[in-house]
Amino acid sequence: MIDKNVFKKLSYGLYIITSSNEKEKAGCVVNTVTQITSNNPILAISINKDNYTNKIIKESKKLIINILSEKVKKDVITTFGFYSSKDIDKFANVDYELFEGIPALNEGINGYIVGEVISITSVFTHDIFLVKVISTKVINNDDSLTYKYYQENMKGTSPKKAPTYIEEEIKSAKPIYRCTICGHIYDDSKESIPFASLPDDWKCPVCGVGKDNFERIN
Ligand SMILES: Cc1cc2nc3c(=O)[nH]c(=O)nc-3n(C[C@H](O)[C@H](O)[C@H](O)COP(=O)(O)O)c2cc1C
């Protein structure tokens, strides 16, 4: 018998992995960064095969691990952890600099690690990227963000593609819906009427399509 609650006993940090090919930038939240060796440092990261960031990393073979601090804005985690770079420009509202063309965040991080992919192992839904460190930068000495802090203090959840996803968590979170036409977000936790209770003739306030065009994203 597997009680998935035991996985909550594992401790993790939280990171935003960024990457870029010649044309596009991508980035996503992960909790799965582990240092494997210290001399010639190698790190491992697990990234879902459906994540757009996975595709961009495979194309460029380079990435940056942005080490989140407890001061990161929750909006940044929501943007990078619940939306896809394929649909929105995740970098539109964050301060970043480019390191060899890859975005490194300037806010909410304690430092970043620039790495080159040396191997990719397919594990069912995810790929494990082994990454050789080529450059690093320490930015702040604030406490680094842990999964525990994110869940308990920031009241954060994890989406389906996170390895730590547990079905019940999603059920207890208030639903968020996105218009599949224009991207408008209807977040039940910020609205007085739950999406499910809106009248059938309700229209998207931005592009005017009906409720049927909305999909739940958390
Ligand atoms: C707290 C948290 C932890 C996550 N951990 C991972 C992870 O380790 N691996 C992964 O593939 N996705 C993880 N995700 C999910 C991705 O960040 C999410 O699917 C993202 O929308 C993918 O964006 P992309 O399509 O732009 O790459 C996590 C999300 C959150 C909020």
The ligand as an ORCA input file, in Angstrom:
! r2SCAN-3c Opt
* xyz 0 1
  C       5.177     24.340     -6.074
  C       5.328     23.785     -7.451
  C       6.264     22.791     -7.726
  C       6.418     22.284     -9.010
  N       7.375     21.336     -9.256
  C       7.537     20.867    -10.510
  C       8.603     19.954    -10.810
  O       9.438     19.614     -9.970
  N       8.681     19.456    -12.080
  C       7.786     19.828    -13.055
  O       7.888     19.343    -14.174
  N       6.789     20.710    -12.810
  C       6.665     21.244    -11.565
  N       5.685     22.169    -11.307
  C       4.713     22.487    -12.378
  C       5.220     23.461    -13.451
  O       5.814     24.592    -12.861
  C       3.999     23.892    -14.282
  O       3.464     22.759    -14.944
  C       4.278     25.012    -15.265
  O       3.025     25.583    -15.624
  C       4.987     24.575    -16.540
  O       5.205     25.717    -17.320
  P       5.781     25.664    -18.818
  O       4.785     24.944    -19.676
  O       5.924     27.117    -19.199
  O       7.087     24.963    -18.771
  C       5.572     22.746    -10.046
  C       4.651     23.773     -9.784
  C       4.526     24.294     -8.501
  C       3.544     25.407     -8.235
*
